[in-house]
């Protein structure tokens, strides 16, 4: 035998029940030779061995491909086959590679999911790029995507390593399922599964009842069930297996997200409307062509190519890719936070970190409306898994980290820019830290290290890991997609504001800055309304003189006034508290403002305690500290530079920052309650769950006296501006019929959020504004449900929502009403 053959025989795993390389008896009494190499025990074993491992996986890929191509395949089977090709099979194939970058089967499973998403993005991009070169003008079809996905999976199955045998399941799935009734099940599986199933049931039933016009009682019960599930995980954290804890976190997060994402029978939300428009353009032409609409949204493959792949390969309705598939995928992020923190901290700190990540309002109120950022955050969570896992070689971890950053570049531009800024500040902080440490050592000051590895530990993040994603982002937004206009405008405006050129320094930023400890401009809604009115008068002066807009004298006869969103009426519990002399409205506002302040104070305290105190919640990695400094630096920059807070919300930046500094908030919490002794942990758990119940809306819903929240009511500001109605859609259909044969096609004006809800139905030229000073002389005017029913209009200006009473008398005196219903009106 050659030297190569000898090496292969020695490295081959032994066949089941026999020593490696020995002959095994057959039923006929003859003996055959077991094959050396990776397939030993499979091709050389009994036929059942062929249905296990990599051969079985590739066989399932082929079967799914056949089901996709058969015209008579039932919808359910096609959906399962498509989901397997897009998520299941690539995740299984990448697990061996993921095991080289992270330790633990749960961590490499999560990382493999992120790599599977990147595989889907790159595969669809390859199909979209290559097939048109061979004459296929519509490449994004089911046949092409199925064939390309199958081919890629076969290639990956050939070249990628398998998951190490030491980490492979010791028993087959059938054996593990058969063991469940006998008591050999993971600790805590039944209670978590039972409560989790109830949570998901309520989380789906609650939005459906609200969409049908019923009250939000079931949705409130769903939030209580989620809180109970989280409490169960906290109390039983030492008895339950890590897999059960992470499963419970995933179910709780999914239930919390579905309460918001399933609102409305159509798409409900802000950015999701525009995301869906670009997705429909890609789906309708079976081609992603960013040059046709060079917009930054259109450059996000997470909302164009990825949803198209899901729709083509499954029977899932397109809107439910955004309303269900992406939120469920995003529900993995709290699990990733838990697992990444668990690498460096006790289980309690990891659980509290995940809970703080979920309890922050942006997680469940806005993220379901940001499909592109949901995907980007999944990849960012995977990157944190790699960063905090010191049990694998540095080189392999850095490669995986950079691959994930590349996926973020393809998924979402803003997340990429914020990540690059965080990494840049982190590298600068690390260099400064090392310089200070060296100066202190020269003076003879040595202190016991408070971080893993000490002051001379090698950092994971280095300078080229900042330049690489920055260069990739600029290349993608520049020469590849030509969508860097938004970035250029933002940086130009920010520079002017920082240097006070052109009067930019006087502009106000988003009202979200009022929650920040770093300060920020505080501007009243009436001041914003007046500033906007003056701005529109200046912008339209020339065209108004030409008769394109209503005369200013006519418009000024109908002044507008800002109004505050109404509060929910006090419940019996709120009335009882009011009878004691307590201001319920003030209490609700104080609790919200207090929660924001508390989180920031706990964060700062946690950083100080972790670095200085003797009793610490955990010993962080050096990179966790520098990245926390980077995230705080970005939040401070967004707060003090108005244009940055307008283009990228401070609250979204804080949500992104929780990936890095959530464990410090958890450590600060435990330090604050340390004086309670044995009761410290229960008090910490009660504090976090109390914040959860208040921030998710349970407490305001039970008391009243606070603006209604979308996931719990058919009222409130978010409901008014984001919830689509059938009356509006019928009015849009009617308007399209009236103007279809007119040449040229008339312009349609609609309130900005009504236009956002109907932009896929209004095909002609349209203006998303009906502010009195911007009303044109000739365009049609479409008023949506909120304006018709309550006489209110809400618009966004300088990153803030402003609501005002609309002067419908102006329309009545200058235009003719040609259509009217209970939820829409059209003027000409």
C-alpha positions in Angstrom: 0.0 0.0 0.0 1.3 3.5 -0.9 2.1 6.0 1.7 -1.0 8.0 0.8 -3.2 4.9 1.2 -1.7 4.2 4.6 -2.4 7.7 5.8 -6.0 7.5 4.6 -6.5 4.1 6.3 -5.1 5.5 9.6 -7.3 8.6 9.5 -10.5 6.8 8.6 -13.1 6.4 11.4 -13.8 2.8 12.4 -16.8 1.1 11.0 -19.7 0.5 13.4 -19.0 -2.6 15.5 -15.6 -3.5 14.0 -12.1 -2.2 14.2 -10.9 0.1 11.4 -9.7 -1.7 8.2 -10.9 -5.2 9.2 -13.2 -7.4 7.1 -16.8 -7.7 8.2 -19.0 -10.8 7.9 -22.0 -10.8 5.5 -25.2 -12.8 5.8 -23.9 -15.4 3.3 -20.9 -16.0 5.5 -18.4 -14.4 3.0 -16.2 -11.5 4.1 -15.7 -8.2 2.4 -13.2 -5.4 2.9 -14.3 -2.1 4.5 -13.4 0.9 2.3 -10.8 3.3 3.8 -11.3 7.0 3.9 -14.2 9.3 4.8 -16.9 7.0 3.5 -15.9 4.1 5.7 -18.9 2.7 7.5 -21.3 4.1 4.8 -20.6 2.8 1.4 -18.9 -0.2 2.9 -21.5 -0.8 5.5 -25.2 -1.9 5.4 -27.6 -0.1 3.0 -29.0 2.0 5.9 -25.7 3.7 6.2 -26.3 5.3 2.8 -29.2 7.2 4.3 -27.1 9.0 6.9 -24.7 11.9 6.8 -23.6 13.7 3.7 -25.0 11.2 1.1 -28.5 11.4 2.7 -28.2 15.2 2.7 -27.4 15.4 -1.0 -30.1 12.9 -1.8 -32.6 15.1 0.0 -31.4 18.1 -2.1 -32.0 16.1 -5.3 -35.5 15.1 -4.1 -36.3 18.7 -3.2 -35.2 19.8 -6.7 -37.4 17.2 -8.3 -40.4 18.3 -6.2 -39.7 21.9 -7.3 -39.7 21.0 -11.0 -42.8 18.9 -11.0 -45.9 20.9 -12.0 -48.3 18.9 -9.9 -46.4 19.2 -6.6 -48.8 20.2 -3.8 -48.3 23.6 -2.3 -47.2 22.4 1.1 -44.6 20.0 -0.3 -43.2 22.7 -2.6 -43.0 25.1 0.4 -41.1 22.5 2.5 -38.8 21.6 -0.5 -38.1 25.3 -1.1 -37.3 26.1 2.5 -35.1 23.0 2.7 -33.1 24.2 -0.4 -32.8 27.7 0.8 -32.3 27.3 4.5 -32.2 23.7 5.7 -29.7 22.0 3.4 -27.2 24.9 3.2 -27.3 25.2 7.0 -26.5 21.5 7.4 -23.7 21.7 4.8 -22.0 24.7 6.4 -22.0 23.2 9.9 -18.6 21.5 9.4 -17.0 24.8 8.2 -18.8 26.7 11.0 -17.3 24.3 13.6 -13.8 25.6 12.6 -14.8 29.2 13.6 -17.0 28.5 16.7 -17.1 25.8 19.4 -20.3 24.1 20.4 -23.0 22.6 18.3 -25.5 25.3 19.1 -23.1 28.1 18.1 -22.1 26.4 14.8 -25.7 25.8 14.0 -26.4 29.6 14.4 -23.4 30.5 12.4 -24.3 28.0 9.7 -27.7 29.8 9.3 -25.9 33.0 8.7 -23.7 31.4 6.1 -26.8 29.8 4.5 -28.4 33.3 4.1 -25.2 34.6 2.4 -25.2 31.5 0.1 -28.8 32.3 -1.0 -27.8 36.0 -1.7 -24.8 35.1 -3.7 -26.5 32.3 -5.6 -29.4 34.5 -6.7 -26.9 37.3 -7.5 -24.9 34.8 -9.7 -28.1 33.7 -11.5 -29.1 37.3 -12.1 -25.6 38.2 -13.4 -24.7 35.2 -15.5 -27.8 34.1 -17.3 -28.5 37.4 -19.1 -25.0 37.0 -20.6 -26.3 33.9 -22.3 -29.4 35.5 -23.6 -31.9 34.9 -20.7 -33.5 38.3 -20.1 -35.6 37.0 -17.2 -33.3 34.8 -15.1 -35.0 34.8 -11.7 -37.5 32.0 -12.5 -38.2 28.9 -10.5 -36.4 26.6 -12.9 -33.2 28.7 -13.0 -33.1 29.4 -9.2 -33.9 25.8 -8.3 -31.2 24.5 -10.7 -28.6 27.0 -9.5 -29.4 26.4 -5.8 -29.2 22.6 -6.3 -25.9 22.9 -8.2 -24.4 25.1 -5.5 -25.5 22.7 -2.8 -24.0 19.8 -4.6 -20.7 21.6 -5.0 -20.7 22.7 -1.4 -21.5 19.1 -0.3 -18.5 18.0 -2.3 -15.9 20.5 -1.0 -17.1 21.5 2.4 -16.0 19.4 5.4 -18.5 17.5 7.4 -19.3 18.3 11.0 -16.8 16.6 13.3 -18.0 13.2 14.4 -17.4 14.1 18.0 -20.2 16.7 17.6 -22.5 14.6 15.6 -25.7 13.3 17.2 -25.0 10.0 18.9 -28.5 8.6 17.8 -30.7 8.9 14.8 -33.6 11.3 14.9 -36.2 8.4 15.2 -34.3 7.0 18.2 -34.2 10.4 19.9 -37.9 11.0 19.3 -38.7 7.6 20.6 -36.8 8.3 23.8 -38.9 11.4 24.7 -41.9 9.6 26.2 -39.7 7.4 28.4 -38.3 10.3 30.3 -34.9 10.6 28.6 -35.7 14.0 27.3 -33.7 17.3 27.8 -34.5 18.9 31.2 -37.3 21.5 30.8 -38.3 20.5 27.3 -42.0 19.8 28.1 -42.8 23.0 30.1 -40.9 25.2 27.7 -42.5 23.5 24.6 -46.0 23.8 26.2 -45.7 27.4 27.2 -44.0 28.2 23.9 -46.7 26.6 21.9 -49.3 28.7 23.8 -47.2 31.8 23.2 -47.1 31.3 19.5 -50.8 30.5 19.3 -51.7 33.7 21.1 -49.2 35.7 19.1 -50.8 34.7 15.9 -54.4 34.8 17.1 -54.0 38.3 18.7 -53.2 40.2 15.4 -55.8 38.2 13.5 -58.5 39.3 16.0 -57.3 42.9 15.8 -57.3 42.8 12.0 -60.9 41.6 12.2 -61.9 44.6 14.3 -61.8 43.0 17.7 -60.1 44.2 20.8 -56.4 43.5 21.8 -57.1 41.3 24.8 -55.6 38.2 23.2 -52.5 40.2 22.2 -52.1 41.4 25.8 -52.4 37.8 26.9 -49.7 36.8 24.4 -47.3 39.4 25.9 -48.1 38.0 29.4 -47.4 34.5 28.2 -44.1 35.6 26.7 -43.1 37.2 30.0 -44.1 34.0 31.8 -41.9 32.0 29.4 -39.0 34.3 30.0 -39.5 34.1 33.7 -39.5 30.3 33.5 -36.2 30.4 31.7 -34.7 32.7 34.3 -35.8 30.7 37.3 -34.9 27.3 35.8 -31.7 28.4 34.1 -29.5 26.0 36.1 -31.8 23.0 35.6 -32.6 23.4 31.9 -30.2 22.4 29.2 -28.7 25.2 27.0 -30.7 23.9 24.0 -34.0 24.3 25.9 -33.1 27.8 27.1 -32.2 28.9 23.6 -35.3 27.4 22.1 -37.4 29.2 24.7 -35.7 32.5 23.8 -36.3 31.9 20.1 -40.0 31.2 20.6 -40.4 34.2 22.9 -38.8 36.5 20.3 -40.8 35.0 17.4 -44.0 35.6 19.3 -43.1 39.1 20.2 -42.2 40.0 16.6 -45.3 38.3 15.1 -47.6 40.4 17.2 -46.5 43.4 15.2 -45.5 41.9 11.8 -48.9 40.2 11.3 -50.9 43.4 11.8 -53.1 44.2 8.8 -54.2 42.0 5.9 -51.7 43.9 3.7 -48.2 45.1 4.5 -48.2 47.3 7.6 -45.2 49.5 8.5 -42.9 52.3 7.3 -39.9 51.2 5.3 -41.4 47.8 4.5 -43.8 49.5 1.9 -40.8 50.8 -0.1 -38.9 47.6 0.3 -41.9 45.7 -1.0 -42.1 48.0 -4.0 -38.5 47.2 -5.1 -39.1 43.5 -4.4 -42.2 43.6 -6.7 -40.1 45.3 -9.4 -37.6 42.5 -9.2 -40.2 39.8 -9.0 -42.3 41.2 -11.9 -39.5 41.3 -14.3 -37.7 38.2 -13.0 -34.6 40.4 -13.0 -32.8 42.6 -10.5 -31.7 45.7 -12.4 -30.5 48.3 -10.0 -29.6 50.7 -12.8 -33.3 51.1 -13.6 -33.9 52.5 -10.1 -30.6 53.4 -8.6 -31.9 53.7 -5.1 -30.1 52.5 -1.9 -33.2 50.4 -1.1 -32.9 48.6 -4.4 -29.2 47.8 -3.7 -30.2 45.7 -0.7 -30.3 42.0 -1.8 -32.0 41.1 1.4 -35.3 42.6 0.2 -34.9 42.0 -3.5 -33.2 38.7 -4.4 -33.7 36.9 -1.2 -37.5 37.3 -1.1 -37.7 36.5 -4.8 -35.9 33.2 -4.2 -38.3 32.4 -1.3 -41.4 33.2 -3.4 -40.1 31.3 -6.5 -39.1 28.2 -4.6 -42.1 28.0 -2.2 -45.8 28.6 -2.2 -45.6 31.3 0.4 -47.5 34.5 -0.6 -45.1 37.3 -1.3 -46.3 39.7 1.5 -45.9 36.9 4.1 -42.2 36.6 3.2 -42.0 40.1 4.8 -44.6 39.5 7.4 -43.6 36.1 8.6 -40.4 34.6 7.1 -38.0 37.5 7.7 -39.3 38.2 11.3 -39.0 34.5 12.2 -35.4 34.5 10.9 -34.7 37.7 12.9 -36.0 36.0 16.0 -32.7 34.1 16.1 -30.9 37.3 17.1 -31.7 37.2 20.9 -30.4 33.6 20.8 -27.2 34.8 19.2 -26.9 37.5 21.8 -27.3 34.8 24.5 -24.8 32.4 22.9 -22.2 35.1 22.2 -22.4 36.4 25.8 -22.3 32.9 27.2 -18.9 32.5 25.7 -17.5 35.0 28.2 -20.0 35.3 31.0 -22.2 33.2 33.3 -25.6 31.9 32.1 -27.5 34.5 34.1 -25.7 37.4 32.5 -26.3 35.9 29.1 -30.0 35.5 29.7 -30.4 39.0 31.0 -28.5 40.3 28.0 -30.9 38.6 25.6 -33.9 39.9 27.6 -32.6 43.5 27.4 -32.1 43.0 23.7 -35.7 41.9 23.3 -37.3 44.4 25.7 -35.9 47.4 23.8 -38.9 48.9 22.0 -37.2 49.1 18.6 -36.9 45.3 18.5 -40.6 44.7 18.4 -42.1 48.0 17.1 -39.8 48.9 14.2 -37.6 46.0 13.2 -40.5 44.1 11.6 -40.9 47.0 9.3 -37.2 46.9 8.2 -36.7 43.6 6.4 -33.3 44.6 5.1 -32.0 45.3 8.6 -33.5 42.1 10.0 -31.3 40.1 7.7 -28.3 42.3 8.4 -28.8 41.9 12.1 -28.9 38.1 11.8 -25.5 38.3 10.1 -24.2 40.8 12.8 -25.3 38.4 15.5 -23.3 35.6 13.8 -20.3 37.9 13.7 -20.5 38.4 17.5 -20.6 34.6 17.9 -17.3 34.4 16.1 -15.7 37.3 17.9 -16.4 36.1 21.4 -15.4 32.4 20.9 -11.8 32.2 21.8 -11.9 28.4 21.5 -11.1 28.4 17.8 -8.0 29.6 15.8 -7.8 33.4 15.4 -7.3 33.1 11.6 -10.4 31.0 11.0 -12.5 33.3 13.1 -11.3 36.4 11.3 -12.1 34.9 8.0 -15.6 34.0 9.1 -16.1 37.5 10.6 -15.1 39.2 7.3 -17.4 36.9 5.3 -20.3 37.9 7.5 -19.4 41.5 7.1 -19.5 41.0 3.4 -23.0 39.6 3.8 -24.0 42.7 5.7 -22.8 44.9 2.9 -25.1 43.0 0.5 -28.0 43.2 2.9 -28.2 46.8 4.3 -26.2 49.9 3.7 -26.9 51.7 7.0 -26.0 48.7 9.1 -22.8 48.5 7.2 -21.9 52.1 7.7 -22.6 51.9 11.4 -20.6 48.7 11.8 -17.7 50.3 10.0 -17.8 53.3 12.3 -18.0 51.1 15.4 -15.1 49.0 14.2 -13.1 52.1 13.4 -13.7 53.7 16.8 -12.9 50.3 18.5 -9.5 50.1 16.8 -8.7 53.7 17.8 -9.8 52.9 21.4 -7.6 49.8 21.4 -4.5 51.7 20.2 -5.1 54.5 22.8 -5.6 51.9 25.5 -2.4 50.1 24.7 -0.5 53.4 24.7 -1.8 54.3 28.1 -1.0 50.8 29.5 2.5 51.1 28.2 3.0 54.5 29.8 1.6 53.2 33.1 4.0 50.2 33.0 6.9 52.5 32.4 6.0 54.3 35.6 5.8 51.1 37.5 2.0 50.9 37.8 0.8 47.4 37.2 -2.7 46.3 38.0 -4.5 42.9 38.0 -6.1 42.5 34.6 -9.9 42.9 34.6 -10.3 41.5 31.1 -9.7 38.1 29.6 -6.1 38.0 28.5 -4.9 41.1 30.3 -3.8 44.4 28.9 -1.4 42.8 26.4 -4.0 40.4 24.9 -4.1 40.2 21.2 -7.1 42.0 19.8 -9.5 40.2 17.4 -10.4 43.4 15.6 -7.5 45.0 13.6 -7.1 47.8 11.2 -7.6 45.8 8.0 -10.9 44.5 9.3 -12.1 48.1 9.2 -10.8 48.8 5.8 -12.1 45.6 4.2 -15.9 46.2 4.9 -15.5 49.9 4.2 -13.9 49.3 0.8 -16.6 46.6 0.1 -19.4 49.0 1.0 -18.0 51.8 -1.1 -17.4 49.5 -4.0 -21.0 48.1 -3.8 -22.6 51.5 -3.4 -20.4 53.1 -6.0 -19.2 51.3 -9.2 -21.4 48.3 -8.7 -24.9 49.8 -8.0 -24.3 53.6 -8.2 -26.5 54.1 -5.1 -24.1 56.2 -3.0 -26.2 59.4 -3.3 -27.8 59.0 0.1 -24.5 58.5 1.8 -23.0 61.5 0.0 -25.9 63.7 1.0 -25.9 62.6 4.6 -22.1 63.2 5.0 -22.3 66.5 3.3 -25.2 67.7 5.5 -23.4 66.4 8.6 -20.2 68.2 7.7 -22.1 71.4 7.2 -23.8 71.0 10.6 -20.5 70.2 12.3 -18.7 73.2 10.8 -21.8 75.5 10.8 -21.6 76.1 7.1 -24.7 77.2 5.3 -26.7 77.5 8.5 -26.7 73.7 8.8 -25.8 73.9 12.4 -29.1 75.2 13.5 -31.1 72.4 12.3 -32.8 70.1 14.7 -32.5 66.3 14.7 -34.8 63.5 15.5 -36.9 63.7 18.7 -35.4 60.3 19.6 -32.5 62.2 21.0 -34.6 63.3 24.0 -34.0 59.8 25.4 -30.2 60.1 25.2 -27.9 61.1 28.1 -25.8 62.8 25.5 -28.4 65.5 25.0 -29.7 66.8 21.7 -31.9 69.6 20.4 -35.4 69.7 21.8 -38.0 71.1 19.4 -41.7 71.2 19.8 -44.1 69.8 17.1 -45.4 73.3 16.5 -41.9 74.6 15.9 -41.2 71.8 13.4 -44.6 72.5 11.7 -43.7 76.2 11.3 -40.2 75.4 10.0 -41.6 72.9 7.5 -44.3 75.4 6.3 -41.6 78.1 5.7 -39.4 75.6 3.9 -42.2 74.6 1.5 -43.1 78.3 0.8 -39.5 79.0 -0.1 -39.2 75.9 -2.3 -42.4 76.5 -4.2 -42.2 80.3 -4.6 -41.1 80.3 -8.3 -43.6 77.7 -9.5 -46.4 79.3 -7.4 -45.8 82.6 -9.2 -46.3 80.6 -12.5 -49.7 79.3 -11.2 -48.6 75.7 -10.5 -49.6 75.9 -6.8 -52.6 77.4 -5.0 -52.1 81.2 -4.3 -50.4 81.8 -1.0 -53.1 84.2 0.1 -55.7 81.5 -0.3 -53.6 79.0 1.6 -52.9 81.3 4.5 -56.6 81.7 5.1 -56.5 78.1 6.4 -53.8 77.9 9.1 -52.6 74.6 10.5 -51.9 73.7 14.1 -49.9 70.8 15.5 -51.8 68.4 17.8 -50.6 65.7 20.2 -51.5 62.0 19.6 -54.5 61.1 21.9 -54.0 58.8 24.8 -56.0 55.7 25.6 -58.9 56.3 28.0 -58.2 55.3 31.6 -59.2 51.7 32.5 -60.8 50.8 35.8 -57.4 50.2 37.2 -56.2 53.6 35.9 -59.3 55.3 37.4 -58.6 53.6 40.7 -55.1 55.0 40.7 -56.4 58.4 39.7 -58.8 58.4 42.6 -55.8 58.1 44.9 -54.4 61.4 43.5 -51.9 59.7 41.2 -51.4 61.2 37.7 -51.6 58.1 35.5 -50.7 59.9 32.3 -47.6 61.4 34.0 -46.8 58.0 35.5 -46.7 56.3 32.1 -44.5 59.0 30.6 -42.2 58.9 33.6 -41.9 55.1 33.3 -40.9 55.4 29.6 -38.4 58.2 30.1 -37.1 56.5 33.3 -36.6 53.2 31.4 -34.5 54.9 28.8 -32.4 56.7 31.4 -32.1 53.5 33.5 -30.8 51.5 30.5 -28.1 54.1 29.8 -27.1 54.4 33.5 -26.9 50.6 33.9 -24.7 50.5 30.7 -22.2 53.1 32.0 -22.2 51.6 35.5 -21.7 48.1 34.0 -18.7 49.2 32.1 -17.1 50.8 35.1 -18.0 47.9 37.4 -16.6 45.4 35.0 -13.3 47.2 34.6 -12.8 48.4 38.2 -14.9 46.6 40.8 -13.8 43.4 42.5 -17.2 41.8 42.2 -17.9 41.7 38.5 -20.7 40.1 36.5 -18.1 38.7 34.0 -14.6 39.3 32.6 -15.1 40.7 29.1 -12.9 40.3 26.1 -10.8 43.3 25.2 -12.7 43.6 21.9 -16.1 43.7 23.8 -14.9 46.8 25.7 -13.5 48.5 22.6 -16.6 47.7 20.5 -18.8 49.0 23.3 -16.8 52.2 23.2 -17.3 52.3 19.4 -21.1 51.8 19.7 -21.4 54.5 22.3 -19.3 56.8 20.1 -21.6 56.3 17.2 -24.7 56.9 19.4 -23.1 60.1 20.7 -22.3 61.2 17.1 -25.9 60.5 16.0 -27.2 62.5 19.0 -25.1 65.7 18.5 -25.2 65.8 14.7 -28.9 66.4 13.7 -28.6 65.1 10.1 -27.3 61.7 11.3 -30.1 61.3 13.7 -32.6 62.0 10.9 -31.1 59.5 8.5 -30.4 56.8 11.0 -32.5 56.7 14.2 -30.7 56.9 17.5 -33.0 54.1 18.8 -32.0 51.8 15.9 -28.4 52.6 16.7 -29.0 51.7 20.3 -30.7 48.4 19.3 -27.6 47.6 17.1 -25.3 48.6 20.0 -27.0 46.1 22.3 -25.2 43.4 20.3 -22.0 44.7 21.9 -23.0 46.2 25.2 -26.0 44.2 26.4 -23.8 42.2 28.8 -22.5 45.4 30.5 -26.1 46.4 31.1 -26.8 43.0 32.6 -23.6 43.3 34.8 -24.6 46.7 35.9 -28.0 45.4 36.9 -26.5 42.6 39.0 -24.1 45.0 40.7 -26.9 47.4 41.7 -28.9 44.6 43.4 -25.9 42.9 44.9 -26.8 44.2 48.4 -29.9 42.1 48.5 -27.8 38.9 49.0 -29.8 35.8 48.1 -32.6 37.9 46.8 -30.4 39.8 44.4 -31.1 37.5 41.4 -34.9 37.5 41.9 -34.9 41.3 42.2 -32.8 41.6 39.0 -35.2 39.3 37.2 -38.2 41.2 38.4 -36.6 44.5 37.2 -36.0 43.2 33.7 -39.5 41.6 33.4 -41.1 44.8 34.8 -39.3 46.8 32.1 -40.4 44.2 29.5 -44.1 44.5 30.5 -44.0 48.3 30.5 -42.1 48.8 27.3 -44.1 46.2 25.3 -47.3 48.0 26.3 -48.9 45.7 28.9 -48.8 48.2 31.7 -50.1 51.2 29.7 -52.8 48.9 28.2 -54.0 47.9 31.7 -54.0 51.5 33.0 -54.7 53.6 30.0 -53.5 57.2 29.7 -50.8 56.5 27.1 -50.8 56.6 23.3 -52.2 53.4 21.8 -49.7 50.9 20.4 -50.1 49.2 17.0 -49.7 45.6 18.3 -52.4 46.0 20.9 -55.0 48.4 19.4 -56.8 49.5 16.3 -55.8 53.1 17.1 -52.8 55.2 17.8 -50.3 57.1 15.7 -48.6 54.0 14.1 -52.1 52.6 13.3 -53.1 55.8 11.6 -50.0 56.2 9.4 -49.0 52.6 8.7 -52.2 50.4 8.8 -53.6 49.9 5.2 -57.3 49.8 4.7 -59.6 48.4 2.1 -61.3 51.7 1.5 -58.0 53.3 0.5 -57.2 50.6 -1.9 -60.7 50.8 -3.5 -60.2 54.5 -3.9 -56.8 54.0 -5.5 -58.3 51.4 -8.0 -61.1 53.9 -8.8 -58.5 56.7 -9.4 -56.4 54.5 -11.6 -59.5 53.8 -13.8 -60.3 57.5 -14.1 -56.8 58.6 -15.2 -55.8 55.6 -17.2 -56.9 57.0 -20.6 -55.8 60.6 -19.9 -52.8 62.0 -21.8 -50.6 63.1 -20.3 -51.3 61.1 -17.1 -52.4 63.5 -14.3 -50.3 63.9 -11.2 -51.8 62.5 -8.0 -51.2 64.1 -4.6 -51.6 62.0 -1.4 -50.6 62.4 2.2 -47.1 60.9 2.6 -48.1 57.8 4.6 -51.2 57.2 2.5 -49.0 57.3 -0.6 -46.6 54.9 1.1 -49.4 52.4 1.7 -50.7 52.7 -1.9 -47.5 53.3 -3.8 -47.8 49.9 -5.5 -51.3 50.8 -6.8 -50.7 54.3 -7.9 -48.8 53.8 -11.2 -48.7 57.3 -12.5 -46.7 60.4 -11.4 -47.5 61.1 -7.7 -46.5 63.5 -4.9 -46.4 62.2 -1.4 -47.6 65.4 0.4 -50.9 67.3 0.8 -49.6 70.1 3.0 -51.6 73.2 2.2 -48.6 75.2 0.9 -47.8 72.3 -1.4 -51.2 71.7 -3.0 -51.0 72.0 -6.7 -53.6 73.7 -8.9 -54.2 70.7 -11.3 -53.3 67.4 -9.5 -55.8 65.0 -8.1 -55.8 64.8 -4.3 -56.4 61.5 -2.5 -57.1 61.6 1.2 -56.7 58.5 3.3 -58.6 56.9 6.1 -57.2 58.8 9.0 -57.7 62.2 7.4 -61.2 61.4 6.4 -62.3 60.0 9.7 -60.4 62.2 12.2 -59.3 65.2 10.1 -55.6 64.6 11.0 -52.5 64.3 8.9 -49.1 63.0 10.1 -45.8 63.6 8.2 -42.2 63.1 9.0 -39.8 66.0 9.2 -36.2 66.0 10.4 -36.6 62.5 11.7 -39.7 63.3 13.8 -43.5 62.6 13.3 -45.6 65.8 13.3 -49.4 65.5 13.4 -51.7 68.5 12.5 -55.3 69.2 11.9 -55.9 69.3 8.2 -57.9 72.2 6.7 -60.3 70.3 4.5 -62.1 73.6 3.9 -59.2 74.5 1.7 -59.9 71.6 -0.6 -63.7 72.2 -0.6 -63.1 75.8 -1.7 -60.5 75.2 -4.4 -61.3 71.7 -5.8 -64.2 69.4 -6.6 -64.9 66.2 -4.7 -65.3 63.4 -7.2 -65.2 60.3 -4.8 -66.1 59.8 -1.2 -66.4 56.8 1.1 -66.1 56.2 4.8 -62.3 55.8 4.5 -61.1 57.8 1.4 -61.9 60.9 -0.6 -60.7 62.1 -4.0 -60.6 65.7 -5.2 -60.0 67.2 -8.6 
